[in-house]
Amino acid sequence: MARCEVCFRHCEIPEGGLGFCGARTCEGGTVKAAGYGRVTSLALDPIEKKPLSRFYPGSMIVSAGSYGCNLRCPFCQNNSISWSDEALSLAGRVRYMPPEELASAASSARIRGNIGVAFTYNEPLVGWEYVRDTARLVHEAGMVNVMVTNGTAELSVLGELAPYIDAMNIDLKGFTNAYYRDLLGGDLSMVKSFIREAAKVCHIELTTLIIPGENDSDEEMREMTSWIAGLKNGKGDVTGTDIPLHISRFFPQFRMTDRDATDVRRIYRLADIARERLRYVYTGNC
């Protein structure tokens, strides 16, 4: 039995067992990444697809995903590798791709406009050791690293990754404790702390998926963007107004099919509210 220190859950994992995320195990009394090097998805994507709109726009980036997630979003777009029954049975049954191989693949893709590696699709923080080891090699090859994450991790994990990650898109899924706790099984305070510190060490952009009847009020958007606007960089300067926010439209899928897609007019209304405090606001899925 060993205690995992990645996120607020602090799972006590029995020998040979798995943590809540399905991607961390206990071997010899030590917690390890069960999904280390296990790549489920690999593609060359436009960087805007991450989405990152103000980090090397127009570039392509090799995108790699593993499996597992420490949240339980019922609307997950990548549920087949995150927390569905299918995803939670993937341990040990996925192609192994060591850090050297992924870094080499990224280098080979330069001829197609690739600038580096994006760790995405599932939640990369549950396998942060692989991200760190691969990202170090990607840097040594003169390329950049991107992480697309829910930000649900201890700051010690961010500290391990900070020297190697050049940009992140972080989901700020809502701005109430109840929304995070009751719908996502998460912890808003941990995400806010992660974002606050990430803003000091690399380029960040934020994404909020708007769910009808859950996180779609004018008041919540004003409260959230006011908080974002007050974030600071590593020098202590207020830079939050320059942090891009992507406001995305929900479509019913996975385990949330009890409501219609978000009204496009609501997305545009919330984007206008966000622009009261933020300089760069983008709408998605509209």
C-alpha positions in Angstrom: 0.0 0.0 0.0 1.3 3.5 -0.9 -0.2 7.0 -1.0 -0.4 8.8 -4.3 0.5 12.5 -4.1 -0.6 13.7 -7.5 -4.0 15.2 -6.7 -6.4 16.0 -3.9 -7.6 12.4 -3.8 -4.4 11.1 -2.3 -5.4 7.5 -3.1 -4.1 4.8 -0.9 -3.2 2.2 -3.6 -2.8 -1.4 -2.7 0.1 -3.4 -4.1 -0.7 -4.1 -7.8 -3.8 -2.1 -7.7 -4.8 1.2 -9.4 -5.7 4.6 -8.1 -9.0 6.4 -8.9 -7.5 7.7 -12.2 -6.9 4.2 -13.4 -3.3 5.2 -14.4 -1.3 5.0 -11.3 -0.3 1.8 -9.4 1.7 0.5 -6.5 4.8 -1.6 -7.1 7.1 -2.6 -4.2 5.4 -0.1 -1.9 6.0 2.8 -4.3 3.4 4.6 -6.5 4.3 4.6 -10.2 2.7 5.6 -13.4 1.0 2.5 -14.7 0.5 4.2 -18.0 4.1 5.3 -18.4 4.9 5.3 -22.2 1.5 3.8 -23.0 0.3 5.8 -26.0 -3.3 5.5 -27.1 -3.5 8.4 -29.5 -0.9 10.1 -31.8 -1.6 12.8 -34.4 -0.2 15.9 -36.0 -2.6 18.7 -35.2 -2.8 22.4 -35.8 -1.8 24.1 -32.5 -5.1 26.0 -32.5 -6.9 22.6 -31.9 -5.4 22.3 -28.4 -6.8 25.1 -28.3 -3.9 27.6 -28.2 -4.5 30.7 -30.2 -1.6 32.9 -29.1 1.3 30.4 -29.0 3.0 29.8 -32.3 -0.2 30.4 -34.3 -0.3 28.6 -37.6 2.0 25.8 -36.4 1.5 22.1 -36.3 2.3 19.9 -33.2 2.6 16.2 -32.6 -0.2 15.4 -30.1 0.1 12.3 -27.8 -2.3 10.8 -25.3 -2.2 8.0 -22.9 -5.2 6.9 -20.7 -6.8 7.7 -17.4 -8.2 10.8 -15.7 -8.7 12.0 -12.1 -12.0 13.8 -12.9 -15.4 12.3 -13.9 -16.8 14.8 -16.3 -20.0 13.2 -17.7 -19.6 15.1 -21.0 -16.1 13.9 -21.7 -15.2 14.0 -25.4 -12.3 11.5 -25.0 -14.2 9.1 -22.7 -12.8 6.0 -24.5 -9.3 6.8 -22.9 -10.3 8.8 -19.9 -12.8 7.2 -17.4 -15.2 5.0 -19.3 -15.3 1.3 -18.5 -13.2 0.8 -21.7 -10.6 3.4 -20.5 -10.3 1.9 -17.1 -9.4 -1.5 -18.6 -6.5 -0.3 -20.7 -3.7 -0.8 -18.2 -0.9 -2.8 -19.8 -2.8 -3.3 -23.1 -1.6 -0.3 -25.0 1.4 0.2 -27.3 4.5 1.2 -25.4 6.4 4.2 -26.8 9.4 5.2 -24.7 10.3 8.9 -24.4 13.1 8.6 -26.9 10.8 7.3 -29.5 8.2 10.0 -29.1 10.8 12.7 -29.1 12.3 11.2 -32.3 8.9 11.1 -33.9 8.5 14.8 -33.1 11.8 15.6 -34.7 11.0 13.6 -37.8 7.8 15.6 -38.2 9.6 18.9 -38.4 9.5 18.6 -42.2 5.7 18.8 -41.9 5.8 22.0 -39.8 5.9 20.3 -36.4 7.2 22.5 -33.5 7.2 20.0 -30.7 4.9 17.7 -28.6 1.5 18.3 -27.0 0.5 16.0 -24.1 -3.2 15.8 -24.5 -6.4 13.8 -25.1 -6.5 12.1 -21.7 -5.3 13.8 -18.5 -1.5 14.0 -18.8 -0.9 14.9 -15.1 -1.8 11.4 -14.0 1.3 10.3 -15.9 3.5 13.3 -15.3 6.7 11.3 -15.1 6.4 10.4 -18.8 5.6 14.0 -19.7 8.7 15.2 -17.8 11.0 12.6 -19.3 9.8 13.1 -22.9 9.6 16.9 -22.6 13.2 17.0 -21.5 14.3 15.2 -24.7 12.0 17.4 -26.8 13.7 20.5 -25.4 17.1 19.0 -26.0 16.1 18.6 -29.7 15.2 22.3 -29.8 11.4 22.0 -29.8 8.6 23.1 -27.5 6.2 21.2 -25.2 2.6 21.8 -24.6 0.2 20.3 -22.1 -3.6 20.2 -22.2 -4.8 19.6 -18.7 -7.6 19.9 -16.2 -5.1 21.4 -13.7 -6.1 19.0 -10.9 -2.7 18.3 -9.4 -0.5 19.3 -6.5 2.0 22.2 -7.0 4.8 19.7 -6.5 3.8 18.0 -9.8 3.8 21.4 -11.5 7.3 22.0 -10.1 8.5 18.8 -11.7 7.1 19.8 -15.1 7.7 23.6 -15.1 11.3 23.5 -16.5 10.1 21.7 -19.6 6.6 22.9 -20.4 6.4 26.0 -22.7 2.6 26.4 -22.9 -0.6 24.9 -21.3 -4.2 25.0 -22.1 -5.9 24.5 -18.7 -9.6 23.7 -18.3 -11.3 26.1 -15.9 -14.5 24.2 -16.1 -16.6 26.4 -14.0 -16.2 28.7 -11.0 -18.3 27.3 -8.1 -17.2 24.7 -5.6 -20.5 22.9 -6.1 -20.1 22.5 -9.8 -16.6 21.0 -9.5 -17.5 18.8 -6.5 -21.0 17.5 -7.6 -20.8 17.3 -11.3 -17.1 16.7 -12.0 -15.9 15.0 -8.8 -13.1 17.6 -8.6 -11.7 20.4 -6.5 -11.9 24.0 -7.7 -9.4 25.3 -5.2 -6.7 22.9 -6.4 -7.4 24.0 -10.0 -7.2 27.7 -9.1 -3.9 27.2 -7.3 -2.5 25.3 -10.3 -3.5 28.0 -12.7 -2.2 30.7 -10.4 1.3 29.1 -10.3 1.3 28.0 -14.0 0.8 31.6 -15.1 4.1 32.4 -13.4 6.1 29.8 -15.3 4.8 29.5 -18.9 2.3 30.7 -21.5 -1.2 29.6 -20.4 -4.6 29.8 -22.1 -7.9 28.7 -20.4 -10.9 26.8 -21.6 -14.4 26.8 -20.2 -17.1 24.5 -21.7 -20.5 26.0 -21.1 -23.1 23.5 -19.9 -26.7 24.7 -20.0 -28.2 25.1 -16.5 -24.8 24.4 -14.8 -22.2 27.1 -15.4 -23.8 29.4 -17.9 -24.8 32.5 -15.8 -23.7 36.0 -16.4 -22.7 36.3 -12.8 -20.4 33.3 -12.8 -18.7 34.5 -15.9 -18.1 37.9 -14.4 -16.7 36.3 -11.2 -14.4 34.0 -13.1 -13.0 36.6 -15.5 -12.4 39.0 -12.6 -10.3 36.3 -11.0 -8.4 35.6 -14.2 -7.7 39.3 -14.7 -6.0 39.5 -11.4 -3.5 36.7 -12.0 0.2 37.6 -12.0 3.4 36.4 -13.7 6.7 35.3 -12.1 7.7 38.9 -11.7 4.6 39.7 -9.7 3.2 41.8 -12.5 -0.5 41.6 -13.2 -0.9 39.9 -16.5 -4.3 38.2 -16.2 -6.1 40.5 -18.7 -3.8 39.0 -21.4 -4.6 35.4 -20.6 -6.7 34.0 -23.5 -10.0 32.4 -22.6 -11.7 29.9 -24.9 -15.5 29.7 -24.3 -16.8 26.5 -25.8 -20.3 25.2 -26.7 -21.5 22.0 -25.2 -23.0 19.1 -27.2 -24.8 16.2 -25.5 -22.6 13.1 -25.4 -21.2 10.3 -23.2 -23.2 10.3 -20.0 -24.8 13.8 -20.4 -27.6 13.5 -23.0 -30.3 15.0 -20.8 -30.1 18.5 -22.3 -29.7 20.3 -25.6 -26.5 21.8 -27.0 -25.7 25.2 -25.6 -27.5 28.0 -27.4 -25.0 29.8 -29.6 -26.5 33.2 -28.4 -25.5 32.3 -24.8 -21.9 31.6 -25.9 -21.7 34.9 -27.6 -23.3 36.7 -24.6 -20.8 35.1 -22.2 -17.9 36.0 -24.5 -19.0 39.6 -24.5 -19.1 39.6 -20.7 -15.6 38.0 -20.6 -14.3 40.8 -22.8 -15.2 43.3 -20.2 -12.1 42.1 -18.3 -10.0 40.1 -20.7 -8.3 41.1 -23.9 -8.4 37.8 -25.8 -11.6 35.8 -25.7 -12.4 33.1 -28.3 -15.6 31.1 -28.9 -15.5 27.4 -29.8 -17.8 24.8 -31.3 -20.1 27.5 -32.7 
